[in-house]
Each structure stands twice: as C-alpha cells, then as structure tokens.
Amino acid sequence: MKKIKIGIVGTNKISGWFSKSAQLSGCVELEAVYSRKLDTGMRFKEEYGVNKVYTDYEKMLSDADISAVYIASPTFCHYEHARLAILNNKHVLCEKAITVYHEQYLKLEKLSRERGVVLIEAMRPQFDPAYDTVRQMLGSIGDVRRVSFEFCQYSSRYDNFKKGIIENAFDVSMKNSSLSDIGVYPLNTLVSLFGKPDDISSYSVFLSNGFEGAGTVMLDYNAFIATVAYSKISDSVNPSLIEGEHGSITIDKISAPSEIILRQGENKTVKQFEKIANLNMKYEITAFAKMVNGELSPKEYNRTTALTMELIDKIYEKSKIKFD
C-alpha cells in the first residue's frame, strides 16, 4: 500500500496515540504537525519523529507534500479545521465527534464529495476487527431482544474541576459534552450494528457549570430496547451486552475490545484480541489509507457517522444539553 503523508492538527495525548498507531500501521508518514506554540510543536516532533512543525494552519495546508490531515483539535474546532482542509484538497481523518451538530457534518460530507477527497470520522470501533466477530456471532443468538452498551471513564481532569479549575474537558464554551466525548462510542457502535432506531428518550446529569457529565439513552428498535450509558465522572464496571433468544454476546470494552464472549445455554465461546487499548487506532488509520488509495469506499462508514450525528442532535434536544 502506498504510504500517505499526513499533517497532524493538535499535540494532545490523542495525537500522541495517533502517532504511535500510525507507526504500527506502517501506511502513514508523519509529515507535519500543527501547533499554536512552536515549542510545543517541536517537543511533539522530537517525541514522535514528525518531519515538520507549523504554527500557521493554512501554511500547513498549502504544503504540497501533505495529502491528508488528522484533526485532533477541540470538538468545536473540527468543522472549520476540516472545511479548510477539504478546500485545500486534503483528505481528512477527524476525531470524534466529527462535528458538534449533524448539519455541520452534512455540509462537510457534501463538500468532500464535491472536492473528491475522503472525509472519515476517527471512530475506532467502526474499524476494529473485534466487531467483525460480534457481527458473525449475532447469527448464533437468534432474535435480539435487549442491548446494553456502556462506556464510563472517569476523566483525569474531573479532580481539577472539583477544585474549581475548569479545563477544556469540562468547559461548556468549548461545545463539549460527555455525549460527544464518551457517549459517541457506544452510540456509534449501536448504529453500526443495528441501524437507526424508531425512537429515543434520554436523560443527562449536569455539573455545576452546566456541563453534561453523564447520560443514559434508551433507543426503541421495535423488536428490542437498547440502552446506552456513558460518563466522564465515573468508571464502568460492567461489560456491554447483546441478548438474543438463543444466547448472548458480551464485549469487555466498547472502545477497544480485547475479549468477546458468546454464551448459548451452558456453552461459552471466548474470542480474545490484542490488548492494545488506544492503539487500536491503527485499524482506522489503515482503513483511511486504503480509502485515500482508492482500495476501500468510505460510504458505509459515513452513513453510520451521519446517523449517529442525527441521534446526537436529538439527544441534545431531549436532554436539554446546551452550549450557549
């Protein structure tokens, strides 16, 4: 596969995970990094072996050596960063949630088609091979009757919040939420496996500054009810579960599965996968490179992203999640 030369937007820990995963994938060259501060960019360059540092985003986009960008800026910046990249004919791999609102995503997707470039959300579960196993197992459990997906991850920045220090992760003005940061994982996975629900209801827990810290969504699929639980202020202790009339499937961690268990009566089948946690980003990077090289279509993945963003808009409304 032809390597693609990519520019990274942002120098946070997620960009670090991406850089390590890119090296594991073997199909991406880290051509440049954009940082507002030169010293931060230089430290990132040295740590991850990036070729160039830019402190001007548009100058990075004008670099002819770069064919694609990976966007890991704050969520409210995604739309404009992606829009400018597409207008400069760069392929885009953008962190979740890809935009704040559904309408923004539709505009970007339309623009990417007009410009003939790939636009993909960096949603790890969509590309993790563990979910191919889940799809195969679905045929063994009969009609699905209940689904319970959860992803609750206590944020390292929550302790500072409780001390009165409001960082980006809990800043409402950044148009961030537990839903867009954490809940999007189980929500997207549910849509990828089962499509669009007939109806939803949702409930959220808000912190003192109005930030949504946790939430639960109930989704009506007619034949079954699904629940999605997510949180930035507590940790999950339970696996995610799909129950059918003839068995069940458990997933140990929705964002990066290392164990999938199929149970049918007293019979149990266990499938184990690499325990690489956040480095399962290598699968989305490989898929993105195949899309850029014309070996894989982004259509299916973009459809799932569009449906997920549509649901996020509805949850904002029903749970009264507001940013202004």
C-alpha positions, 0 to 999 in steps of 0.5 A: 500500500502506498504510504500517505503523508499526513499533517497532524492538527493538535499535540494532545495525548490523542495525537500522541496515540495517533502517532504511535498507531500510525507507526504500527500501521506502517501506511502513514508518514508523519509529515507535519504537525500543527501547533499554536506554540512552536515549542510545543510543536517541536517537543511533539516532533522530537517525541514522535519523529514528525518531519515538520512543525507549523504554527500557521494552519493554512501554511500547513495546508498549502504544503504540497507534500501533505495529502491528508490531515488528522484533526485532533483539535477541540470538538468545536474546532473540527468543522472549520479545521476540516472545511479548510482542509477539504478546500485545500484538497486534503483528505481528512481523518477527524476525531470524534465527534466529527462535528458538534451538530449533524448539519455541520457534518452534512455540509462537510460530507457534501463538500468532500464529495464535491472536492473528491477527497475522503472525509472519515470520522476517527471512530475506532470501533467502526474499524476494529476487527473485534466487531467483525466477530460480534457481527458473525456471532449475532447469527448464533443468538437468534432474535435480539431482544435487549442491548446494553452498551456502556462506556464510563471513564472517569476523566483525569481532569474531573479532580481539577474541576472539583477544585474549581479549575475548569479545563477544556474537558469540562468547559461548556464554551468549548461545545463539549459534552460527555455525549460527544466525548464518551457517549459517541462510542457506544452510540456509534457502535449501536448504529453500526450494528443495528441501524437507526432506531424508531425512537429515543428518550434520554436523560443527562446529569449536569455539573455545576457549570452546566456541563453534561457529565453523564447520560443514559439513552434508551433507543426503541428498535421495535423488536428490542430496547437498547440502552446506552450509558456513558460518563466522564465522572465515573468508571464502568464496571460492567461489560456491554451486552447483546441478548438474543433468544438463543444466547448472548454476546458480551464485549469487555470494552466498547472502545477497544475490545480485547475479549468477546464472549458468546454464551448459548445455554451452558456453552461459552465461546471466548474470542480474545484480541490484542490488548492494545487499548488506544492503539487500536487506532491503527485499524482506522488509520489503515482503513483511511489509507486504503480509502485515500488509495482508492482500495476501500469506499468510505460510504458505509462508514459515513452513513453510520457517522451521519446517523449517529450525528442525527441521534446526537442532535436529538439527544441534545434536544431531549436532554436539554444539553446546551452550549450557549 
